Amino acid sequence: MENIKVKIRERIKPILQGNEIDDDENFFELGLVHSLFAMQIILFIEKEYKIELDPEEVSLENLSSVNAIAEIIDERLKVNS
């Protein structure tokens, strides 16, 4: 799962504008991102990993940290394999 986290970190790095955060820190609670970020992450997941998230998976909680995003991707990849 570490390679998934690396890709997520690379993708969000420009959005965080130089702010360093831990993988379990909530982007939204820190005020570093807004709702458009969620859409960008969803598009990233779908394009990069060729998976479509179910509506119930699309929540701020599931998209709130590197760890949360990586977990969703990892679970979906296991289901699809």
Secondary structure as UniProt FT lines:
FT   HELIX           2..16
FT   TURN            17..18
FT   TURN            23..24
FT   TURN            27..31
FT   HELIX           35..49
FT   HELIX           55..57
FT   TURN            60..63
FT   HELIX           66..80
//
